[in-house]
Amino acid sequence: MWQDPGTWIALGVSALFVVAGFVMHRVFMRVLKTPEPQAVDADQPVPPKEEP
């Protein structure tokens, strides 16, 4: 069984899915933990951006 190339291909693909799921979980958690941007009042003027 362990000499069959199909076994190693299946294990490699499974490991790839596990790693991809872990990376996606980390990215989603980082995105969800970032604070929301502050709401801007329409009555207040927007200050100009500083150029470097």
N, C-alpha and C positions, 0 to 999 in steps of 0.2 A: 504493500500500500504506500509506503513512504518513498519508494523508488518511482512511482507513477508521476509523470510531469503534470497531469491534471490536478493532482492533490496540491502540489506546490503553487500552481496557478490560482486555485481556489483559495488557498491560505493567503496568498499575496493580495488578491482582490479584497478579501475580507479584512485584512489588516489595513489596506488602503481606505476602505469605508470607515473603519473605526477611527483612524487618524483624521480623516476629513470631518467626521462628526464631531470629534473633540475640538478641532480648530474652529468649526462653525459655531459650536457652543461658546467658545471663548469670545469670538467676535460679537455674537448676539448679546452676550452678557455685558461686554464693554459698551456696546451701543446703547443698551437699555439703562445702564448706570450713569450715562452722561446727563448732566442737568439740561432742562429745557432752556432754549434761548428766551430772554426777557421780551415780553410783549411791548411793542412800540405804540404809543398813543398817536392817533392820526392828527390831533390838534397841535402836538409839539413838533417843531422843526427838527429835521435830522441833521446832526452836526456833520460838516464835511470830513471826508477821510483824509488823513495825513499821508502825503506821498513821501517815500524815502529819498 
